[in-house]
Amino acid sequence: MDIKTLYNWLKNPQKYRKNLINLSRYYYTKDGLITDVYDMFKTLPILNYSVFWENMQMKKFKVYKQSVDKFLKDIKIKKLVRDTIFSVIQDGVCVWYNRNGKYIQFLSEDEVRVIKIINGKWQVDFDMQYFNTQKSLYNYTLNDVTALIEAAPDEVNIQAYNNYKKDPTKYRFVPLDINKTQVFKLRGERQVPASLPYCVGALSSIIHRDLLERSEKAVADRIINQVVLQTVDNMTKDGKPPTKDQIARYHENLKQILQKKYNDASTENSSVAPLTIPAFVNIKELEIKMNVFAKEVWERIDRSIYMKLGYSPSLNFGGGDGQSFGSGTINVEKIYAILFCLIEDIEDGVNDYLNQIVPTSNFNPRIWISRQTILDRKTSFDQAKSLYTDGRGSWKYFIESAGYNWEHYLSQCQYENDVLKLDEILPVHPTSATRSADDNVGNPGKDMKDKKDSSIKSDGNKGNAVPNTK
């Protein structure tokens, strides 16, 4: 891959989207920085969630709630959100297909076409050519193609495939149920259905760094393989020129010895090999300079990659030139903005499915996914604690902000109280924090009975311990 080819792709990015996606996936596997950035977006949010309902006093509420809870459990909502965020960052787009409420299938770039909007939603068409492409690429048999068709969306079946084989121009694209599909993207204009991978802006600098690495590896390879120059004089001691067989034998002996030392070095064993040569044969190593590029060159390229990714080095390895706590905080707020934008779109997609599960508008269930992340967990806990202890905050949110699943926490409390009877076996110690104002333990002394309420209050506040300054 060269920069000139990349620039040609970027002139028409929608045409070469598949090439850019493949490049993004390649560097996610190869480049540790891209790996960290993509994984950070996926793992940073905690993704606790709750569902808001209207008219919860109505009789059918419990039935619909069970259906919604089962749907969210079956589709593994947290994993779904994480995988969606990752797909949008890596590929620039993520397409959902709801498989009868049992799970959400992701459709790849090769499988679908998205070109038009119907009533505010993107219409997703399945490309039947995908099966022939897979068949020729992997030498699939008819049974393999049949298995692919069965794994495809419900609208794609054997009959649709047979129609495509009869007339590829007419039956190539099969429209999918618009109520079952959702399309997510991060960047780009509203009327464009798909955006580009997150790393596209930094690809030129990443490829530049690759070229530098290849250059230094080539030099290192020359050193490891020990380039040796052997020269043979035109005349021997006897005044006769060496024959071609003699010259070839000298070269072959040197080659065998160098090859033996190279093989021994690969097993981390040093070796000594004797070599006898006549005086008219000269051997010397080529001088190679190892420090091809200065340290500043590498640092400049790395800074360029970070800058184009919009990612602070302090988030990656906790430091970097010119980095501070303030700059890292500002940068993570930018990361939050991107994450929360995606989460908001995902909420809309899930709510669309919930409205299909609960068709009546009386309940209008809506999911809300927490914006809490692993970086601000303590702040979120302090906020939840203040709401719960100082006001009428949510117990569920309080428990989740502490890092626990509220259902497991509640179940454990019920188990300890109802089964283990810990309240009876291990009662709470009577301290100032656990006793109420009228909770008196034991009989008060005679002097306490004779004291007035104001005196008792003064004693409790240690008012009598204040020295008299008059």
Secondary structure, 3 states (H helix, E strand, C coil): CCHHHHHHHHHCCCCCHHHHHHHHHHHHHHCHHHHHHHHHHHHCECCCEEEECCCCCCCCHHHHHHHHHHHHHHCCHHHHHHHHHHHHHHHCEEEEEEECCCEEEEECCCCEEEEEEECCEEEEEEECHHHHHHHHHHCCCHHHHHHHHHHCCCCCCHHHHHHHHHCHHHHCEEECCCCCEEEEECCCCCCCCCCCCHHHHHHHHHHHHHHHHHHHHHHHHHHHCCCEEEEECCCCCCCCCCCHHHHHHHHHHHHHHHHHHHHHHHCCCCCCCCCCCCCCEEEEECCCCCCCCCHHHHHHHHHHHHHHHCCCHHHHHCCCCCCCHHHHHHHHHHHHHHHHHHHHHHHHHHHHHHHHHCCCCCCCCEEEECCCECCCHHHHHHHHHHHHHHCCCCHHHHHHHCCCCHHHHHHHHHHHHHHCCHHHHCCCCCCCCCCCCCCCCCCCCHHHHHCCHHHHHHHHCCHHHCCCCC
